[in-house]
Amino acid sequence: MSKTHYEFKPWNVGRWIIWGLFALLMVVAPKLFTSSLSHTMLSQMGIAIIVCLSYNMLLGQGGMLSFGHAVYTGMGSFLAIHTLNLVSGGQWSLPVSLIPIVGGLAAALFAVVLGWVTTKKAATPFAMITLGVGELVWAMALMFPDFFGGEGGISGDRVTGSSPLGITYGPQIQLYYLIAFYTLVSTALMFAFTRTPLGRMLNAVRDNPERVEFVGYNTQVVRYIAFIIAGFFAGISGGLSALNFEIVTAEVVSAHRSGAYLLFTFLGGATFFFGPILGGILMVLAFVLLSELTKAWLLYLGLIFLFMVMYAPGGVASLLMMNLRVASFGMLRRIWVAYLGLFGTAFIILAGAGAMIEMVYHLQLNAALGNELRFMGVMLNAKSFSSWFEAFFVLVTGLGLFELTRRQFLRDWSDIQVDIEKEIKRREAL
């Protein structure tokens, strides 16, 4: 039956504003942060955003816990760096700006080959298969030095080929804008995927695979196609990484790298599309800044992850959305004092635990520098009983105060949620 009238679907103005601000932020960010370190970090953030979003296509949207996602970012990096060397040697005539696409296509090809076996099972078997595939590829990286470069890796030079409009990608700012372009386009495409029938079906496979099979869909095929698409975007991030660092080593396919993608995607918030974007930013801040502040940064990172799993399993994005909901009803002012208490007591815990951790690391790694060290402006003696007792006392006191504050916060939060539900029902009744 044909329609006898036209339908008008209004634009989602809020969505256009958000995407416009996202693009504007990427354009002006290097103008606000002008140092070479800032440009390098911004470039790495763009790469990390793409890879975390691609990983979330598996974890958040498909419920597939992968321990081998670095295989596809890594293979994209290796094929990209080999392509870059072919362009530099004159064998190929390809713009440097298209090399990340080569990495994406190469990773998608590997996903086609490995994905069918990987996606035969879901849940825990899927995770174990990806772990096995990841370890297999990492072992191969040391067995075939001609392709993987052995322990030294493969290096290249991105300043090669034609230079349209004087763009050589030698200056970091030029490469940043290339990465920003790929980040914007890849993010938009992955968001569009969530709105397609395949993206919706992937959510259904995650939530209730039995019902999906009952209505006639093959759950493995759905997972397989999503796996290939995720591999493609992971390869793009790998290609951009190869251009950014101009060297690719076997570490890019290691389980450590896959674990980092999992950890920061979870920290950002796998249940929201923008969560992995936050996770990618946090990844760079942790790897670049936190690692410079302390040698125990991995331990701190593990403690933060443990804390988030226990108290905020939805990640940073979940915390933001819950508080935005409270703020939209004008009730955030009722718990701001409780938030100050939580942050204050958490800082006390950090001070006590951090002092003990730093003293342990000082004794193990910096004993030749003497027994004294400075932490948070306080001079500590790693071999003094008083320093250890004071740090332990601060830690225990912080834990006790945090637990008392947390219980009061939960009571206030519960009351606010009840009031919000009442307000919703009142508005519906009007």
C-alpha positions in Angstrom: 0.0 0.0 0.0 1.6 3.3 -1.1 1.7 6.3 1.2 -0.7 9.2 0.3 1.3 11.8 2.3 4.8 12.9 3.0 6.5 12.3 6.3 9.0 14.8 7.8 11.6 13.5 10.2 13.2 16.4 12.1 16.9 16.5 12.6 18.4 15.5 15.9 19.8 19.0 16.6 21.5 17.8 19.9 23.4 15.1 18.1 24.6 17.5 15.4 25.8 19.9 18.1 27.7 17.2 19.9 29.4 16.0 16.8 30.2 19.6 15.8 31.8 20.3 19.2 33.7 17.0 18.9 35.1 18.1 15.5 35.8 21.6 16.8 37.6 20.3 19.8 40.0 18.3 17.6 40.7 21.3 15.4 41.4 23.8 18.2 43.1 21.3 20.7 46.7 21.7 19.2 46.1 25.5 19.2 45.4 25.5 22.9 48.2 23.0 23.8 51.2 24.1 21.7 54.1 22.1 23.0 55.6 19.2 21.1 54.7 16.8 23.9 51.1 18.0 23.8 50.9 17.4 20.0 52.3 13.9 20.5 49.9 13.1 23.3 46.9 14.4 21.2 48.0 12.2 18.3 48.2 9.2 20.6 44.8 10.0 22.0 43.2 10.0 18.6 44.8 6.6 17.9 43.7 5.2 21.3 40.1 6.5 20.7 39.8 4.5 17.5 41.2 1.3 19.0 39.1 1.5 22.1 35.9 2.1 20.1 36.8 -0.8 17.8 37.3 -3.0 20.9 34.0 -1.9 22.3 32.3 -3.2 19.2 33.2 -6.6 20.5 32.9 -6.1 24.3 30.2 -3.5 24.8 28.0 -4.1 21.8 28.5 -7.8 21.2 29.4 -9.1 24.7 32.6 -10.7 23.3 35.4 -10.5 25.8 38.6 -10.5 23.7 42.1 -11.0 25.0 43.7 -10.8 21.5 42.5 -7.5 20.0 46.2 -6.4 19.7 46.6 -9.0 16.9 44.6 -6.8 14.6 46.0 -3.5 15.6 49.5 -5.0 15.4 49.0 -6.7 12.0 47.6 -3.4 10.7 50.8 -1.7 12.0 53.1 -4.2 10.4 51.4 -4.1 7.0 51.3 -0.3 7.1 55.0 0.0 7.9 55.9 -2.4 5.1 53.7 -0.4 2.8 55.4 2.8 3.9 58.8 1.3 3.1 57.6 0.2 -0.3 56.5 3.7 -1.0 59.8 5.1 0.3 61.7 2.6 -2.0 59.7 3.7 -5.1 58.1 0.3 -5.6 54.6 1.6 -4.8 53.0 5.0 -5.6 50.6 5.6 -2.8 49.9 8.7 -0.7 51.1 8.5 2.8 47.6 9.6 4.0 46.1 6.4 2.6 48.5 4.0 4.4 46.2 3.7 7.4 43.5 2.3 5.1 46.0 -0.4 4.0 46.5 -1.3 7.7 42.7 -1.5 8.1 42.2 -3.7 5.1 45.1 -6.0 6.2 43.7 -6.3 9.7 40.2 -7.0 8.2 41.8 -9.8 6.1 43.3 -11.4 9.1 40.0 -11.1 10.9 38.3 -12.9 8.0 40.8 -15.7 8.3 40.9 -16.0 12.0 37.4 -14.7 12.9 35.3 -17.7 11.8 37.1 -20.1 14.2 37.2 -17.4 16.9 33.5 -16.6 16.8 32.3 -20.2 16.8 31.8 -19.9 20.5 30.8 -17.0 22.8 31.4 -16.0 26.4 34.4 -17.8 28.1 35.3 -20.1 25.1 35.5 -17.0 22.9 37.8 -15.3 25.4 40.1 -18.3 25.6 40.3 -18.7 21.8 41.3 -15.0 21.4 43.9 -15.5 24.1 45.3 -18.5 22.3 45.3 -16.7 18.9 47.0 -13.7 20.5 49.8 -15.8 22.0 50.2 -17.7 18.7 50.7 -14.5 16.7 53.0 -13.0 19.4 55.2 -16.2 19.2 55.2 -16.0 15.4 56.5 -12.4 15.7 59.8 -13.8 17.2 59.9 -16.7 14.8 59.7 -14.8 11.5 62.1 -11.8 11.8 62.0 -11.1 8.0 58.4 -9.9 8.4 58.2 -8.8 12.0 61.8 -7.5 12.3 62.8 -9.6 15.3 63.5 -7.8 18.6 64.4 -4.5 16.8 61.2 -4.3 14.8 60.6 -2.6 11.5 61.3 1.1 11.1 60.2 3.5 8.3 60.1 7.2 7.3 56.7 8.9 6.8 58.3 11.9 5.0 58.1 10.3 1.6 56.1 10.4 -1.6 54.3 13.4 -3.0 53.8 16.5 -0.9 50.4 18.1 -1.9 50.0 21.6 -0.6 53.4 21.3 1.1 52.1 18.6 3.5 55.0 16.2 4.2 53.8 14.8 7.6 57.2 15.6 9.0 56.0 18.1 11.6 53.9 16.5 14.3 51.1 19.0 13.8 50.5 17.8 10.3 50.3 14.2 11.3 48.0 15.2 14.2 45.4 16.6 11.8 45.6 13.5 9.7 45.0 11.4 12.8 42.2 13.7 13.9 40.5 13.3 10.5 40.7 9.5 10.7 39.5 9.7 14.3 36.4 11.8 13.4 35.5 9.7 10.4 36.1 6.3 12.2 34.1 7.4 15.2 31.2 8.6 13.1 31.2 5.3 11.1 31.3 3.2 14.3 28.5 5.2 15.8 26.5 4.8 12.5 27.1 1.0 12.8 25.3 1.0 16.2 22.2 2.4 14.4 22.2 -0.2 11.6 20.1 -3.4 11.7 23.3 -5.4 12.0 24.4 -3.3 15.0 21.0 -3.8 16.7 21.1 -7.5 16.0 24.6 -7.6 17.5 23.1 -6.2 20.7 20.4 -8.8 20.6 23.0 -11.6 20.2 24.8 -10.2 23.3 21.6 -10.0 25.3 19.7 -13.1 24.2 21.3 -15.4 21.6 18.8 -18.1 22.0 15.9 -15.8 21.0 18.0 -14.5 18.0 18.4 -18.1 16.7 14.8 -18.8 17.3 13.7 -16.0 14.9 16.0 -17.4 12.2 19.4 -15.5 12.6 22.7 -17.2 12.7 24.4 -15.8 15.8 27.9 -16.8 14.6 27.5 -15.0 11.4 26.5 -11.8 13.2 29.5 -12.1 15.5 31.8 -12.9 12.6 30.8 -9.8 10.6 31.1 -7.6 13.6 34.5 -9.1 14.3 35.7 -8.3 10.8 34.5 -4.7 11.1 36.1 -4.3 14.5 39.3 -5.7 13.0 39.2 -3.1 10.2 39.0 -0.1 12.5 41.7 -1.7 14.8 43.9 -1.9 11.7 43.3 1.7 10.9 44.5 2.7 14.4 47.5 0.4 13.9 48.3 2.1 10.6 48.1 5.5 12.2 50.4 4.3 15.0 53.0 3.1 12.5 53.0 6.6 10.9 53.2 8.3 14.3 56.1 6.3 15.8 57.7 5.3 12.5 58.7 1.9 14.1 56.7 -1.3 14.8 57.9 -4.0 17.2 56.6 -7.3 18.3 55.2 -5.6 21.4 52.2 -4.3 19.4 50.7 -7.8 19.2 51.4 -8.8 22.8 48.9 -9.8 25.4 50.0 -6.8 27.4 48.7 -4.5 24.7 45.4 -6.4 24.4 45.0 -6.2 28.2 45.5 -2.4 28.0 42.6 -2.1 25.5 40.4 -4.2 27.7 41.3 -2.3 30.9 40.8 1.2 29.5 37.7 0.4 27.5 36.2 -0.9 30.8 37.4 2.1 32.8 35.9 4.5 30.2 32.6 2.7 30.2 31.8 -0.1 27.8 28.0 0.3 28.1 28.0 3.8 26.5 29.3 4.7 23.1 31.4 7.7 24.4 32.9 5.5 27.2 35.8 4.1 25.1 36.6 7.7 24.0 37.2 8.6 27.6 39.1 5.3 28.0 41.4 6.2 25.1 42.2 9.5 26.7 42.8 7.9 30.0 45.1 5.3 28.4 47.4 8.0 27.0 47.4 10.0 30.2 48.4 6.9 32.2 51.1 5.7 29.8 52.7 9.1 29.2 52.1 11.2 32.3 51.5 8.7 35.1 54.5 6.6 34.1 56.7 9.7 34.4 55.4 10.5 37.9 56.2 7.2 39.5 57.8 3.8 38.7 54.9 2.1 40.5 52.4 3.4 37.9 51.2 0.0 36.9 50.4 -0.9 40.5 48.4 2.3 40.9 46.6 1.5 37.6 45.7 -1.9 38.9 44.4 -0.5 42.1 42.3 2.1 40.2 40.9 -0.8 38.1 40.1 -2.8 41.2 38.4 0.2 42.8 36.3 0.8 39.6 35.2 -2.8 39.4 34.1 -2.7 43.1 32.4 0.7 43.2 31.7 1.8 39.6 31.5 -1.2 37.3 29.8 1.0 34.6 33.0 3.0 34.2 33.5 6.8 34.1 30.8 7.2 31.5 28.2 5.5 33.7 29.2 7.9 36.6 28.8 10.9 34.4 25.4 9.8 33.0 24.0 9.0 36.4 25.0 12.4 37.8 23.6 14.1 34.7 20.3 12.5 35.4 20.3 13.7 39.0 21.4 17.2 37.9 18.6 17.3 35.3 16.1 17.1 38.2 17.9 19.7 40.2 19.0 17.3 43.0 22.7 17.3 42.6 23.1 20.0 45.3 21.8 17.5 47.8 24.9 15.2 47.5 27.7 17.6 46.7 28.8 17.6 50.3 28.9 13.8 50.2 31.0 13.9 47.1 33.5 16.1 48.8 33.6 13.6 51.6 34.2 10.7 49.2 37.0 12.5 47.3 38.6 13.7 50.5 38.7 10.3 52.2 39.8 8.7 48.9 42.7 11.2 48.9 43.6 10.1 52.4 43.6 6.5 51.3 45.8 7.4 48.3 48.2 9.2 50.6 48.6 6.3 53.0 48.8 3.6 50.4 51.0 5.7 48.1 53.5 6.3 50.8 53.9 2.6 51.5 54.1 1.7 47.8 56.7 4.4 47.2 58.8 3.3 50.1 58.8 -0.3 48.9 59.8 0.7 45.4 62.5 3.0 46.8 64.0 0.2 48.8 63.9 -2.1 45.8 65.0 0.2 43.0 66.6 3.3 44.5 68.4 2.0 47.7 71.7 3.5 46.4 70.2 7.0 46.7 69.7 6.6 50.5 66.8 5.9 52.7 64.9 9.1 52.4 62.4 10.1 49.7 59.8 12.8 49.2 56.2 11.9 48.6 53.4 14.5 48.3 55.7 17.1 49.9 56.5 15.0 52.9 59.9 13.5 53.6 59.8 9.8 54.3 62.4 7.3 55.5 62.0 4.0 53.9 63.8 2.2 56.8 62.2 4.1 59.6 59.4 2.4 61.7 57.7 5.8 62.3 57.3 6.4 58.5 55.8 3.0 58.0 53.5 3.3 61.0 52.3 6.8 60.0 51.6 5.7 56.5 49.7 2.6 57.7 47.7 4.8 60.2 46.8 7.2 57.5 45.7 4.3 55.2 43.5 2.6 57.9 42.0 5.9 58.9 41.2 6.8 55.3 39.6 3.4 54.8 37.4 3.8 57.8 36.3 7.3 57.0 35.7 6.3 53.3 33.4 3.5 54.3 31.4 5.7 56.7 31.1 8.4 54.0 30.2 5.8 51.3 27.3 4.4 53.4 25.9 7.8 54.0 26.3 8.7 50.3 24.4 5.5 49.3 21.5 6.4 51.7 21.4 9.9 50.2 21.6 8.5 46.7 18.8 6.1 47.3 16.5 8.8 48.6 17.3 11.0 45.6 16.4 8.1 43.2 13.1 7.6 45.0 12.3 11.3 44.7 13.2 11.3 41.0 10.8 8.4 40.3 8.1 10.3 42.2 8.8 13.4 40.1 8.6 11.3 36.9 5.3 9.9 37.8 4.0 13.4 38.8 5.0 14.7 35.4 3.4 11.8 33.6 0.2 12.4 35.4 0.0 16.1 34.2 
